[in-house]
């Protein structure tokens, strides 16, 4: 169901070791709790719209599949909406145009959490439930946020991958999507704090200035090349963009710097498999985007049917995808990081 041959979940990471211990987990065909009913609307009367930051990006297509699978299990209508333009104005138009169609819920990855907030507030005032996933919006603009990893865990996971690439440490540079991407901003801030304060990561030091590539592969490659030229002692380029991380590694390969500089961060395993198997890189990280999309869609359904109200301590029961507690400020942390190495990269097919 969740786009993998043998779904392994992170159990522990040893920075000095080349192996990552992953726990095998499988998928059940049992539908999530509440799939057979609930308060009105339900079934064919319930419509859930999923709006990624922008369409066409492989990462969001995998999350879309998870949403579709959840909707099928729940027996509700699911529509994937959005623009192929990676800018906030286009996403605002998508959301504004969706409201008159009276969906029961919107499942949104916010390209700019504050910019899209007015449209999401309008949706909520119209009785539409709003769940954010992957990238959050302003707190008062949504009901729940299904976060792939807590920001601290995301930062630690990327630094652990960097240690597998470069155990001796060295100079680190960061490429982010945009200054307005709340998850990317938090990831970089916490990685810097960890390098400054955690003995595990103090083998690294970093360039304070963050580069922004807008989830664009060509721009990411250009930035990575410029970083290497301007910083001859650069050792690792880290990005939490699933576009920028593999693009940075491609720039390293193109520049003939394999084994001297390493790109890492979050990336689809299919986009980095060749780098890892060729020995150009040792480790990249992510989570299961399909499972994330599944959980977010189930959470939206359970809000619509009144099974949950987004109160702290409540539980989103996503059936085969697990159970997740609602935390402070309506945040639901998925928290199942994956690190891809030569030992396990063939186990994933997304």
VMD Tcl script that draws the C-alpha trace (Angstrom):
set ca {
  {0.00 0.00 0.00}
  {2.66 2.50 0.99}
  {4.93 2.31 -2.06}
  {7.66 0.10 -0.66}
  {8.74 -3.48 -1.09}
  {9.76 -4.01 2.51}
  {8.74 -1.04 4.63}
  {11.57 -0.49 7.07}
  {11.32 2.07 9.84}
  {14.13 3.68 11.70}
  {14.91 2.11 15.03}
  {18.31 3.67 15.68}
  {21.12 5.45 13.93}
  {24.81 5.06 14.72}
  {26.70 8.01 13.32}
  {29.98 6.17 13.27}
  {28.61 3.07 11.65}
  {27.76 2.52 8.05}
  {24.63 0.57 8.91}
  {21.27 1.91 9.99}
  {19.03 -0.37 12.01}
  {15.54 -0.44 10.56}
  {12.51 -2.32 11.81}
  {10.37 -4.22 9.37}
  {6.78 -3.09 9.23}
  {4.04 -4.28 6.96}
  {0.65 -3.14 5.74}
  {-2.65 -4.61 6.75}
  {-5.68 -4.50 4.53}
  {-7.86 -3.53 7.49}
  {-9.51 -0.16 6.89}
  {-8.98 2.62 9.42}
  {-11.26 2.92 12.42}
  {-14.46 4.64 11.44}
  {-14.23 3.70 7.77}
  {-17.75 2.26 7.86}
  {-19.56 5.31 9.04}
  {-19.78 8.44 11.14}
  {-21.81 11.61 11.29}
  {-22.93 13.38 8.14}
  {-21.44 13.86 5.62}
  {-20.15 10.37 5.02}
  {-19.45 8.04 2.15}
  {-20.25 9.49 -1.26}
  {-21.38 12.76 0.36}
  {-17.92 13.40 1.80}
  {-15.34 15.09 -0.42}
  {-11.71 15.49 0.56}
  {-9.49 17.73 -1.58}
  {-5.71 17.37 -1.33}
  {-3.68 20.42 -2.36}
  {0.13 19.98 -2.45}
  {2.49 22.93 -2.63}
  {2.38 22.39 -6.38}
  {1.58 19.48 -8.64}
  {4.02 17.41 -10.68}
  {6.64 16.99 -7.96}
  {7.39 13.29 -7.43}
  {7.28 13.58 -3.64}
  {3.72 14.90 -3.67}
  {2.64 12.34 -6.23}
  {3.65 9.62 -3.78}
  {1.73 11.37 -0.98}
  {-1.23 11.63 -3.34}
  {-1.25 7.86 -3.75}
  {-1.50 7.49 0.02}
  {-4.42 9.90 0.10}
  {-6.17 8.01 -2.67}
  {-5.67 4.71 -0.84}
  {-7.12 6.19 2.36}
  {-10.14 7.57 0.54}
  {-10.74 4.19 -1.08}
  {-10.59 2.47 2.31}
  {-12.91 5.08 3.79}
  {-15.34 5.10 0.88}
  {-15.13 8.87 0.34}
  {-14.55 11.05 -2.69}
  {-10.96 12.26 -3.12}
  {-9.71 14.95 -5.47}
  {-6.15 16.12 -6.03}
  {-6.04 19.83 -6.88}
  {-3.42 22.47 -7.50}
  {-1.23 24.40 -9.88}
  {2.07 23.29 -11.34}
  {3.50 26.70 -10.45}
  {5.58 26.68 -7.23}
  {4.38 29.98 -5.81}
  {2.01 31.07 -3.07}
  {-0.25 33.09 -5.36}
  {-1.05 30.01 -7.42}
  {-1.81 27.95 -4.32}
  {-4.03 30.69 -2.90}
  {-6.01 30.68 -6.15}
  {-6.35 26.89 -5.94}
  {-7.69 27.06 -2.39}
  {-9.98 30.02 -3.07}
  {-11.47 28.25 -6.09}
  {-11.97 25.06 -4.07}
  {-14.17 26.65 -1.39}
  {-17.32 27.12 -3.57}
  {-17.11 23.41 -4.45}
  {-17.97 22.67 -0.80}
  {-15.45 19.98 0.03}
  {-15.80 18.41 3.45}
  {-12.10 18.90 4.10}
  {-8.93 20.32 2.60}
  {-5.60 18.53 3.07}
  {-2.93 21.12 2.29}
  {0.86 21.36 2.16}
  {1.36 25.11 2.56}
  {3.93 26.67 0.26}
  {3.83 29.75 2.50}
  {2.12 29.22 5.84}
  {1.12 32.84 6.37}
  {0.27 33.70 2.77}
  {-2.29 30.89 2.41}
  {-3.78 31.48 5.87}
  {-6.58 33.87 4.77}
  {-7.87 31.37 2.21}
  {-7.75 28.54 4.75}
  {-9.53 30.70 7.34}
  {-12.24 31.39 4.78}
  {-12.57 27.65 4.21}
  {-12.91 26.99 7.94}
  {-15.51 29.73 8.31}
  {-17.47 27.92 5.59}
  {-17.47 24.73 7.65}
  {-14.62 23.03 5.80}
  {-12.13 21.11 7.94}
  {-8.50 21.93 7.21}
  {-5.60 19.54 7.73}
  {-2.08 20.56 6.79}
  {0.60 17.99 6.05}
  {4.30 18.22 5.16}
  {4.35 22.04 5.64}
  {2.14 23.83 8.15}
  {0.05 26.99 7.92}
  {-0.73 29.54 10.62}
  {-2.22 27.85 13.68}
  {-5.59 29.58 13.41}
  {-5.89 28.66 9.73}
  {-6.11 24.88 10.17}
  {-7.51 22.23 12.49}
  {-4.63 19.73 12.47}
  {-1.08 19.56 11.19}
  {0.23 16.10 10.31}
  {3.97 16.65 10.59}
  {6.18 14.08 8.90}
  {8.81 14.44 11.63}
  {9.03 16.75 14.59}
  {11.39 19.53 13.59}
  {13.99 18.35 16.11}
  {13.86 14.76 14.85}
  {14.08 15.94 11.23}
  {17.18 17.99 12.01}
  {18.85 15.13 13.87}
  {18.02 12.65 11.10}
  {19.65 14.82 8.43}
  {22.74 15.38 10.58}
  {22.95 11.63 11.24}
  {22.90 11.05 7.48}
  {25.64 13.69 7.11}
  {27.75 11.85 9.68}
  {27.43 8.65 7.70}
  {28.69 10.54 4.64}
  {31.45 12.40 6.47}
  {32.24 10.85 9.87}
  {35.16 13.24 10.31}
  {32.80 16.23 10.00}
  {33.75 19.41 8.21}
  {32.10 22.50 6.76}
  {28.35 22.29 6.09}
  {26.18 24.44 3.80}
  {22.39 24.52 3.71}
  {20.04 24.80 0.74}
  {16.40 25.48 1.58}
  {13.22 25.91 -0.43}
  {12.37 29.48 0.57}
  {12.55 31.78 3.59}
  {8.78 31.39 4.00}
  {8.77 27.56 4.17}
  {8.17 26.97 7.90}
  {9.48 23.41 8.00}
  {12.69 24.17 6.09}
  {13.36 27.25 8.20}
  {12.93 25.29 11.42}
  {15.09 22.41 10.18}
  {18.05 24.68 9.42}
  {17.70 26.62 12.67}
  {17.73 23.43 14.74}
  {20.60 21.86 12.78}
  {22.70 24.93 13.53}
  {21.76 24.74 17.21}
  {22.65 21.05 17.35}
  {26.02 21.63 15.69}
  {26.69 24.38 18.22}
  {25.59 22.45 21.30}
  {25.45 18.66 20.83}
  {28.83 16.89 21.12}
  {27.64 14.30 18.61}
  {27.52 16.90 15.85}
  {30.33 19.26 16.87}
  {32.64 17.73 14.26}
  {30.69 19.98 11.87}
  {30.76 23.74 11.44}
  {28.54 25.64 9.05}
  {28.08 28.55 6.71}
  {25.60 30.81 8.45}
  {23.98 32.06 5.24}
  {21.27 29.78 3.85}
  {20.77 29.44 0.09}
  {17.25 29.23 -1.40}
  {16.42 27.21 -4.51}
  {12.61 27.17 -4.54}
  {12.43 23.38 -4.99}
  {14.01 23.85 -8.43}
  {16.53 21.22 -9.52}
  {18.50 23.39 -11.93}
  {18.77 26.26 -9.47}
  {19.79 23.80 -6.75}
  {22.63 22.49 -8.93}
  {23.80 26.02 -9.66}
  {23.78 26.91 -5.97}
  {25.68 23.75 -5.06}
  {28.32 24.45 -7.70}
  {28.70 28.04 -6.48}
  {29.02 26.83 -2.88}
  {31.83 24.45 -3.83}
  {33.66 27.11 -5.82}
  {33.37 29.71 -3.05}
  {34.26 27.27 -0.26}
  {37.06 24.87 -1.28}
  {36.89 23.16 2.12}
  {33.15 22.48 1.90}
  {32.34 18.93 3.01}
  {28.54 18.50 3.13}
  {25.55 20.20 1.51}
  {22.30 19.51 3.38}
  {18.77 20.21 2.20}
  {15.35 19.20 3.47}
  {13.98 19.74 -0.04}
  {13.43 16.43 -1.82}
  {14.40 18.28 -5.02}
  {17.48 20.13 -3.81}
  {19.20 17.27 -1.93}
  {19.63 14.97 -4.96}
  {20.30 17.95 -7.22}
  {23.16 19.05 -4.99}
  {24.66 15.56 -5.17}
  {24.32 15.63 -8.96}
  {26.23 18.92 -9.03}
  {28.97 17.33 -6.91}
  {29.25 14.40 -9.35}
  {29.26 16.75 -12.35}
  {32.05 18.79 -10.76}
  {34.18 15.68 -10.20}
  {34.08 16.15 -6.42}
  {32.58 12.77 -5.47}
  {34.10 11.46 -2.27}
  {35.29 14.97 -1.36}
  {31.92 16.71 -0.95}
  {28.62 15.03 -0.12}
  {25.02 16.04 -0.74}
  {22.45 14.73 1.71}
  {19.17 15.54 3.40}
  {15.68 14.45 2.45}
  {15.15 12.75 -0.91}
  {13.04 10.07 -2.54}
  {15.07 6.85 -2.61}
  {14.47 6.52 -6.35}
  {16.19 9.88 -6.89}
  {19.37 8.95 -5.01}
  {19.67 5.20 -5.60}
  {22.35 5.55 -8.27}
  {24.44 7.92 -6.14}
  {24.37 5.50 -3.21}
  {24.99 2.34 -5.22}
  {27.83 4.01 -7.15}
  {29.48 5.10 -3.92}
  {29.10 8.82 -4.61}
  {27.07 9.22 -1.41}
  {26.52 7.07 1.65}
  {23.19 8.20 3.08}
  {20.04 10.19 2.42}
  {16.92 10.34 4.56}
  {13.15 10.67 4.33}
  {9.97 9.03 5.60}
  {7.18 7.29 3.70}
  {5.29 10.08 1.85}
  {2.46 7.71 0.91}
  {1.87 6.84 4.54}
  {1.97 10.53 5.45}
  {-0.70 11.28 2.84}
  {-2.75 8.34 4.09}
  {-2.68 9.57 7.70}
  {-3.51 13.15 6.74}
  {-6.52 12.02 4.72}
  {-7.77 9.77 7.52}
  {-7.35 12.65 9.99}
  {-9.43 14.89 7.73}
  {-12.15 12.26 7.52}
  {-12.24 11.80 11.27}
  {-12.57 15.56 11.78}
  {-15.44 15.66 9.29}
  {-17.27 12.78 10.94}
  {-16.70 14.07 14.45}
  {-14.58 11.14 15.58}
  {-11.94 13.66 16.67}
  {-12.07 17.40 17.32}
  {-8.33 18.15 17.24}
  {-8.10 18.36 21.03}
  {-4.72 17.55 22.55}
  {-4.51 13.92 23.64}
  {-6.99 12.57 21.10}
  {-5.83 9.79 18.77}
  {-5.93 9.59 14.97}
  {-6.47 5.91 14.24}
  {-5.15 5.39 10.71}
  {-5.62 1.64 10.68}
  {-2.73 0.03 8.76}
  {-0.72 3.22 9.06}
  {-0.86 3.25 12.86}
  {-2.24 5.42 15.65}
  {-1.03 8.94 16.37}
  {-1.72 11.23 19.29}
  {-2.75 14.84 18.78}
  {-0.19 17.03 20.51}
  {0.07 20.68 21.40}
  {-1.41 23.15 18.91}
  {-3.10 20.34 16.99}
  {0.15 18.79 15.77}
  {0.23 15.09 14.91}
  {3.79 13.84 14.54}
  {4.32 10.90 12.18}
  {7.92 10.49 13.39}
  {9.06 7.46 11.40}
  {12.31 8.57 9.75}
  {14.11 6.42 7.21}
  {17.79 6.58 6.31}
  {18.71 5.08 2.95}
  {22.11 3.41 2.56}
  {23.61 0.84 0.21}
  {22.35 -1.86 2.59}
  {18.65 -0.98 2.22}
  {18.11 1.34 -0.77}
  {16.77 -1.53 -2.91}
  {14.00 -2.17 -0.37}
  {12.16 1.04 -1.38}
  {10.39 1.66 -4.65}
  {9.10 5.24 -4.35}
}
mol new
graphics top color blue
foreach p $ca { graphics top sphere $p radius 0.5 }
foreach p [lrange $ca 0 end-1] q [lrange $ca 1 end] { graphics top cylinder $p $q radius 0.2 }
display resetview
